[in-house]
Every structure is written in structure tokens, then in C-alpha cells.
Amino acid sequence: MAGLATGIGASSITTWLLNRYDRRHPAVDMDKLVRRIEELNERIDLSTLADKLDALNNAVKELAYLRIRERHENAMRHGWMHPNEKRVLERLYSAYHSIGGNGTGTQMIDEIRNLPSIPPEDAPDSRMCDETWEPPETY
């Protein structure tokens, strides 16, 4: 009798757990899902999307090139570049190169790599950045 009661109890618990799982994780209607994906594919104009992605890629490439060129000109003027700024430019150049940028950008990053990472001894100002910093106003 005890075995029968235990069996019924275990069966009830198992049924309860399975029902609870089914409510939280309903079965997926694959046919419905496939139809929905096909509907969405019909709504997307892939040629327009490709054109927009090309335009964005070109814009990002141009902005990265301009930033590399700006920092290159500044570094060449000063004759050195801080190691942290070199690392930032390496990451920017890597992204620039991965989306098709090359040529002049490669030449500039090579020149930056060959620059010293500490200011020359005769440098009047050891700050690399041309931007001036002003302390915030106190209230």
C-alpha cells in the first residue's frame, strides 16, 4: 500500500511539474514562425538596405580617415605621440582598414607607429594634445 501511495504521489508531482513547464515554455508552431519570417522578408527591400549600408560604411570610413589624419598631423608637428593615444589610433585604424580603408591611412599609421612615445627633451610643453584645458567654474 505504501508503494502505491508513493507511486501516486510521485506521479502527481511529475504531472504538476510537466504542466508548469508547458505553461512557461509553450510549444513553438514552426509553420507559423516560418510564415512570419517570409512575411518580414517580403517587407524588407534588400537593395535599399544594401545602398544605405554602403553609404554608412563610406561615411564611417571617411570619418575614421579624417580623425587619423588630424592626429597624424598633430603628432608629426610635435614629434611624438603618447602610448595611450597610439593605442586608440591603432584600434581606429583597425576598424578603418576592416571596412576597406587603406592607402594613405596605412602610411599615416605606420609613421605614427615609428614616433617616439615620450616628448623630446627640448619640447616646451609635454602635452601632446593641442586642445587647451580649463578648470570648471566653481559655484
Legacy VTK file of the C-alpha trace (Angstrom):
# vtk DataFile Version 3.0
C-alpha trace
ASCII
DATASET POLYDATA
POINTS 139 float
0.000 0.000 0.000
2.842 2.373 0.860
4.423 1.693 -2.541
1.162 2.538 -4.285
0.801 5.780 -2.346
4.398 6.737 -3.129
3.868 5.948 -6.812
0.717 8.072 -6.967
2.468 10.916 -5.134
5.468 10.836 -7.465
3.190 10.655 -10.481
1.198 13.658 -9.263
4.346 15.697 -8.664
5.732 14.760 -12.083
2.465 15.711 -13.798
2.341 19.013 -11.901
5.963 19.839 -12.870
5.375 18.987 -16.540
2.223 21.117 -16.677
4.064 24.004 -15.064
6.923 23.672 -17.586
4.471 23.572 -20.523
2.788 26.781 -19.371
6.118 28.591 -19.112
7.573 27.098 -22.300
4.776 26.701 -24.825
5.443 24.654 -27.929
6.545 26.683 -30.951
4.443 26.478 -34.084
7.229 26.210 -36.653
4.907 26.696 -39.638
3.596 29.929 -38.157
7.152 31.086 -37.425
8.299 30.316 -40.991
5.306 32.189 -42.464
6.099 35.222 -40.267
9.746 35.226 -41.372
8.657 35.051 -45.018
6.277 37.998 -44.480
9.050 40.060 -42.941
11.446 39.178 -45.765
8.885 40.408 -48.303
8.585 43.747 -46.456
12.334 44.396 -46.447
13.760 45.953 -49.589
17.235 44.462 -49.551
18.554 46.641 -52.375
17.673 49.814 -50.445
19.143 48.351 -47.285
22.381 47.471 -49.085
22.635 51.001 -50.509
22.147 52.521 -47.062
24.737 50.219 -45.517
27.224 51.145 -48.267
26.624 54.843 -47.631
27.095 54.379 -43.862
30.239 52.330 -44.441
31.690 55.062 -46.647
30.806 57.768 -44.125
32.412 55.872 -41.237
35.485 55.173 -43.337
35.820 58.861 -44.197
35.361 59.976 -40.580
37.960 57.477 -39.383
40.385 58.670 -42.055
39.868 62.311 -41.070
40.498 61.530 -37.391
43.648 59.543 -38.187
44.890 62.351 -40.428
44.175 65.001 -37.770
46.044 63.099 -35.052
48.859 62.255 -37.514
49.378 65.937 -38.383
49.417 66.872 -34.702
51.876 64.091 -33.840
54.196 64.994 -36.716
54.157 68.618 -35.583
55.081 67.620 -32.018
57.443 64.792 -32.986
55.960 62.225 -30.609
52.685 60.613 -29.501
51.577 59.317 -26.123
51.297 55.497 -25.990
47.617 55.631 -24.991
46.798 57.774 -27.998
48.750 55.380 -30.206
46.615 52.502 -28.894
43.410 54.417 -29.595
44.579 55.176 -33.127
45.576 51.538 -33.655
42.020 50.461 -32.797
40.579 53.164 -35.038
42.902 52.195 -37.873
41.984 48.517 -37.441
38.295 49.374 -37.833
39.087 51.733 -40.732
41.114 49.049 -42.500
38.483 46.337 -41.906
35.824 48.368 -43.764
38.051 48.987 -46.758
40.179 51.975 -45.781
43.777 51.740 -46.897
46.456 53.645 -48.774
47.158 56.975 -47.135
45.698 55.840 -43.814
48.142 52.932 -43.742
51.051 55.267 -44.459
49.976 57.593 -41.634
49.574 54.816 -39.055
52.998 53.444 -39.996
54.541 56.876 -39.384
52.702 57.134 -36.063
53.986 53.691 -35.020
57.554 54.872 -35.616
57.206 58.016 -33.497
58.689 58.141 -30.007
56.225 57.680 -27.156
57.799 60.325 -24.947
58.243 64.016 -25.720
61.632 65.233 -26.900
63.710 66.832 -24.152
63.670 70.211 -25.888
59.846 70.267 -26.154
58.482 73.387 -24.429
55.269 71.648 -23.497
54.971 67.967 -22.728
51.267 67.870 -23.598
50.597 66.104 -26.883
47.104 67.416 -27.372
46.676 70.873 -28.891
43.399 71.345 -27.100
43.560 73.551 -24.047
42.033 72.531 -20.755
40.335 74.970 -18.470
39.242 74.075 -14.955
35.483 74.035 -14.399
33.913 77.074 -12.832
33.082 76.700 -9.165
29.654 77.667 -7.986
LINES 1 140
139 0 1 2 3 4 5 6 7 8 9 10 11 12 13 14 15 16 17 18 19 20 21 22 23 24 25 26 27 28 29 30 31 32 33 34 35 36 37 38 39 40 41 42 43 44 45 46 47 48 49 50 51 52 53 54 55 56 57 58 59 60 61 62 63 64 65 66 67 68 69 70 71 72 73 74 75 76 77 78 79 80 81 82 83 84 85 86 87 88 89 90 91 92 93 94 95 96 97 98 99 100 101 102 103 104 105 106 107 108 109 110 111 112 113 114 115 116 117 118 119 120 121 122 123 124 125 126 127 128 129 130 131 132 133 134 135 136 137 138
